[in-house]
């Protein structure tokens, strides 16, 4: 799983049948809440609750469609949840 920030939406007049009823969003992968990590991507919102500027966590490949309970979904990545808060504790290393 990895973090991402929702930066846009996708509207399709025609899409794969396996995506019927699913919201498509554009997400920028993030190293943390303020640092981009790679190119933006189109993802499915498996819960339908994510929106612009939300920090979300995602899964790639087959794992991205597991919450849907379907055998096959035409997607490379999917939103697993919306991040309300997170905390990173760094251990060790010298402080200046």
Secondary structure, 3 states (H helix, E strand, C coil): CEEEEEEEEECCCCCCHHHCCCEEEEEEEEEECCEECCCCEEEEECCCCCCCCCEEEEEEHHHHHHHHCCCCCCCCEEEEEECCCCCCCCCCCCCC
